[in-house]
């Protein structure tokens, strides 16, 4: 919420799961953001054996998303509150993309997630299922998160046509990824377009012109 209100000046929506309003399969129940609680986080770090925190690398694709550098600095500042020291690596998008393709070399990386069809099924299959190059699964699962139950339910979703059953599967899958912390989901940036009144234009959902 603070990143959206202070860094992005409310030109984005806070998200709490691997989904966004407007996508087919969106489920409101999983879309709740974790509360920012540094005190509890420090306790959990101490229980995990890191009372003094640790150092991480945070890769940021400069210029690829709005206010990327400012967002990464805000993330690093919040992590510092719990003694996690983030070293920010700002990279131009071509270099950043190559880094991901070769196998992410950073502890953390800022990256968007979205399937091409507007259906969450595509997002699950592309970005969240376990990486399997032979099957073509998990092509953009850059963090290599893997959960067998999630994989099995995604396959079931792809075979299911009943709308009610699909909604149940969407919700189950979103909660599995959220509770397993497949990633920390932050926000969905708004698309901002401007044109003269006499120029007819229809904004694309993917942000391209």
ChimeraX attribute file (.defattr): number of C-alpha atoms within 10 A of each C-alpha:
attribute: neighborCount
match mode: 1-to-1
recipient: residues
	/A:1	18
	/A:2	12
	/A:3	18
	/A:4	18
	/A:5	13
	/A:6	13
	/A:7	18
	/A:8	20
	/A:9	10
	/A:10	15
	/A:11	16
	/A:12	19
	/A:13	17
	/A:14	20
	/A:15	20
	/A:16	20
	/A:17	28
	/A:18	26
	/A:19	26
	/A:20	21
	/A:21	13
	/A:22	10
	/A:23	16
	/A:24	15
	/A:25	20
	/A:26	20
	/A:27	19
	/A:28	13
	/A:29	11
	/A:30	22
	/A:31	21
	/A:32	12
	/A:33	16
	/A:34	14
	/A:35	7
	/A:36	11
	/A:37	10
	/A:38	15
	/A:39	10
	/A:40	11
	/A:41	15
	/A:42	19
	/A:43	14
	/A:44	14
	/A:45	17
	/A:46	13
	/A:47	10
	/A:48	10
	/A:49	10
	/A:50	14
	/A:51	14
	/A:52	11
	/A:53	18
	/A:54	13
	/A:55	12
	/A:56	16
	/A:57	16
	/A:58	21
	/A:59	23
	/A:60	25
	/A:61	21
	/A:62	19
	/A:63	13
	/A:64	15
	/A:65	15
	/A:66	16
	/A:67	12
	/A:68	18
	/A:69	18
	/A:70	15
	/A:71	19
	/A:72	24
	/A:73	17
	/A:74	16
	/A:75	16
	/A:76	19
	/A:77	15
	/A:78	16
	/A:79	17
	/A:80	16
	/A:81	15
	/A:82	21
	/A:83	19
	/A:84	19
	/A:85	18
	/A:86	22
	/A:87	17
	/A:88	19
	/A:89	16
	/A:90	17
	/A:91	17
	/A:92	12
	/A:93	15
	/A:94	11
	/A:95	12
	/A:96	20
	/A:97	15
	/A:98	11
	/A:99	15
	/A:100	17
	/A:101	12
	/A:102	9
	/A:103	12
	/A:104	17
	/A:105	12
	/A:106	17
	/A:107	13
	/A:108	17
	/A:109	21
	/A:110	16
	/A:111	15
	/A:112	14
	/A:113	16
	/A:114	19
	/A:115	17
	/A:116	11
	/A:117	11
	/A:118	16
	/A:119	16
	/A:120	22
	/A:121	21
	/A:122	16
	/A:123	22
	/A:124	28
	/A:125	23
	/A:126	21
	/A:127	23
	/A:128	29
	/A:129	27
	/A:130	21
	/A:131	21
	/A:132	10
	/A:133	9
	/A:134	6
	/A:135	8
	/A:136	10
	/A:137	18
	/A:138	23
	/A:139	18
	/A:140	19
	/A:141	21
	/A:142	17
	/A:143	20
	/A:144	17
	/A:145	17
	/A:146	17
	/A:147	15
	/A:148	10
	/A:149	11
	/A:150	21
	/A:151	19
	/A:152	12
	/A:153	16
	/A:154	22
	/A:155	14
	/A:156	13
	/A:157	21
	/A:158	12
	/A:159	10
	/A:160	13
	/A:161	10
	/A:162	9
	/A:163	10
	/A:164	10
	/A:165	11
	/A:166	18
	/A:167	16
	/A:168	13
	/A:169	20
	/A:170	23
	/A:171	17
	/A:172	17
	/A:173	24
	/A:174	23
	/A:175	19
	/A:176	16
	/A:177	21
	/A:178	21
	/A:179	11
	/A:180	12
	/A:181	12
	/A:182	18
	/A:183	16
	/A:184	14
	/A:185	21
	/A:186	20
	/A:187	21
	/A:188	17
	/A:189	16
	/A:190	14
	/A:191	14
	/A:192	8
	/A:193	11
	/A:194	8
	/A:195	8
	/A:196	7
	/A:197	7
	/A:198	6
	/A:199	8
	/A:200	7
	/A:201	12
	/A:202	8
	/A:203	12
	/A:204	10
	/A:205	11
	/A:206	11
	/A:207	10
	/A:208	7
	/A:209	9
